[in-house]
């Protein structure tokens, strides 16, 4: 690890906060994806199937 001197705490906190934000965004995207997939499945189940 590079010597960050007096800025070590600030830099490490910035990395930590950035990492937490990235994790939160990924989790939010996954939760939204699952919710929308479930809604789409429900809509498709209620829709009558076309007869050919």
N, C-alpha and C positions, 0 to 999 in steps of 0.2 A: 504494500500500500504506500502511495506517495506521502511524503511529509507535508501536511497541510498547515502546519504551524498553528497560529491563532485562529485560523478559519476552519479548523477541523470540525468543530461542533456544527457550525453553520452549513458547511458542505454536506456532512453526513445527514443532518436533519433534512436538507433539501432532497438528497437521494431517497431517504426514507419516506418522506411525504410524497414524492413523485411515484415511488413504487406502490404505495398504498392507493394513490389515485388510479394508477394503471390497473391494479387488481380490482378495485371497485368498478371501474368501467367495464372490464371483462365480465365480472359477475352480473352487472346490470344488463349487459347485452345477452348473456346466456339466459337469464330469467325472462327477459322480454321475448326472446326467441321461443322459449318453451310456452309462454302464455299465448303468443300469437299463433303458434302451431296448434295448440289446443283449441283456440277459437275457430281457426280455419277448419279443423277437423269437425267441430260441432256444426258449422255452417254447411259443410259438404254432406254431413249425415242427414241434415234436415231437407236438403234439396232433392227433389224427385229425380230419379235416373231417367234419362231419355230412352225411349224404346226405338229400336231400329228395325 
